[in-house]
Amino acid sequence: MKPIKPLYLSLLSGLLLYIAWPPLYTYFLLLIGFVPLLLIHEQLKNSRKKHLKFWAWSYLSLFIFNVGSTWWVWNASDSGAVIMLFLNSLILSIPFFLFSLTQNTLPKTGYQSLVFYYIAMEYFHFNWSASWPWLTLGKGLARGTEFIQWYEFTGEMGGTLLILIANIMVAKVVISKAYKKIWQVLALLGFTIGLSYAISFSRFSIEKGAGMHCVVVQPNIDPYEEKFESGSRYLSPEEQINQGINIAKPLIKSKTRLLIFPETAIVGYNNIHQINESSNIKSIKELTDSNILMIISGAESYETYDGEKVRPTISARYEEDSELWWDAYNTALSFKEGKVSEYYHKSKLVPGVEKMPFSFLEQLSIDLGGTSGSLGTSKKPINFQLDSNYSISPLICYESIYGDYVADFVRQGANMLAVITNDAWWGNTDGHKQHLLFGAIRCIETRKEMVRSANTGISAKINKFGKITTQTKYNELTAFECTIRPNNIQTFYVKYGNILGKMASFIAIALLLGTLVKLVAKKGY
């Protein structure tokens, strides 16, 4: 039988990865998505320039995967989408090039180097300035939350580890034609599934008490035409807030403790240090005047730096007319007893949209006299305190895809999660569906319940097992009520962080150094 052409194998790998990605239910295909690429590697082992050829085929597969899974970014930014698709594909392909190089130079490493390089790359992609960890492999299992309850120990990179190991095992079976050994793959999957159900059973007892009554609002305001002043059908800040309040009021009861509005529900010019004097928030403050209700809402805000001659923060912008430095923020506000009691500025910003990826680019944008630049951030996670029993993490949109960062809120005392977002920028595509499912992973990692308020689709309630118990439809003006229960336990993942990512990074660096030393020695330098 003739070997399958590398082009066909590369295309097949990209297609498998794409159709396995959420929101589809075919996530099990991730377990074989890289097998065609590993077959290409085997075919090229005796060819000239095999490392570059293997990297090129890997890049093609991962580009198809990126385009198929995240093309919807185009709806928000066409140029940003192009840069993201090409750059992210490059980053995801680097582990395959390094694996090919290392396996050839240090043959005893076998396929293990691919595992370490890939997880190290994902860990890096969580933490560098142009971070875009939307396609971390472990996120791809989000549709099968009942099978990944062990994420409370490993985080989502445990899913990446499982996917890579399964692919390698299947590839070895195919390459060696030892098809009877497929039972080993099935045994691995059976073990992880059994472990997941055992962990679920052990966690049922942590949910006790009546919890608190919560109302979640989905105001359904078009971000392109209605939300901001540049829109042709712009709604004033008061109109936007009242639209949400009017849909929420019929659901608010005497026992309601939490009302949640989405990201940038409060628009306009809101000085964060004079926020309680802003007319934009008057109707929200009135709701909390004389009851036990707390409201969480997203807001546009800013602050100025009087008397500062030099740039006070890396994100500060300069206004020539007023001769003042100022920072813009994407903010979460909490309202209690008729006033804003706490605020938190979004700190995980979308590269190229909410921040310049590198500090020298930030400086360049100011020097060129532009108004573009990064948003300001909070220096640390800040939880909102309803009372001594309820501490709520106000996660803003993109922040909910970062397991480590969400764990930081829990380490600071959060016993429930709230996400405020505006996924309508992407239209009715897979983007907002993926974002919702990734939030379910955060619930498993931390064993916290989550309420999620989206400007439009999908607002939801998710339990500590990652099960979505209530959700809305896209493009729907609505609100719903639910009960959310606090949980004060700290999972292994919360206590110790992303151990897999750190360990893999250390080993990957050692492997790379060993490879380079061996290559230099062979050259006789």
Secondary structure as UniProt FT lines:
FT   HELIX           6..20
FT   TURN            22..23
FT   HELIX           27..31
FT   TURN            32..34
FT   HELIX           35..43
FT   TURN            44..46
FT   TURN            48..49
FT   HELIX           50..70
FT   HELIX           71..75
FT   HELIX           78..105
FT   HELIX           107..109
FT   TURN            110..111
FT   HELIX           112..127
FT   TURN            129..130
FT   HELIX           133..135
FT   HELIX           137..147
FT   TURN            149..150
FT   HELIX           151..154
FT   HELIX           157..176
FT   HELIX           179..181
FT   HELIX           182..203
FT   HELIX           204..206
FT   STRAND          212..218
FT   TURN            223..226
FT   TURN            229..230
FT   TURN            232..233
FT   HELIX           237..248
FT   HELIX           249..251
FT   TURN            254..255
FT   STRAND          256..260
FT   TURN            263..264
FT   HELIX           272..277
FT   HELIX           279..281
FT   HELIX           282..287
FT   TURN            288..290
FT   STRAND          294..305
FT   TURN            306..307
FT   TURN            314..315
FT   STRAND          317..319
FT   TURN            320..323
FT   STRAND          324..336
FT   TURN            337..338
FT   STRAND          339..345
FT   TURN            352..354
FT   HELIX           359..367
FT   TURN            368..369
FT   STRAND          384..387
FT   TURN            388..389
FT   STRAND          390..396
FT   HELIX           397..401
FT   HELIX           403..411
FT   TURN            412..413
FT   STRAND          416..421
FT   HELIX           423..426
FT   HELIX           430..446
FT   STRAND          450..454
FT   STRAND          460..462
FT   TURN            464..465
FT   STRAND          468..471
FT   TURN            474..475
FT   STRAND          478..484
FT   HELIX           492..496
FT   HELIX           499..523
//
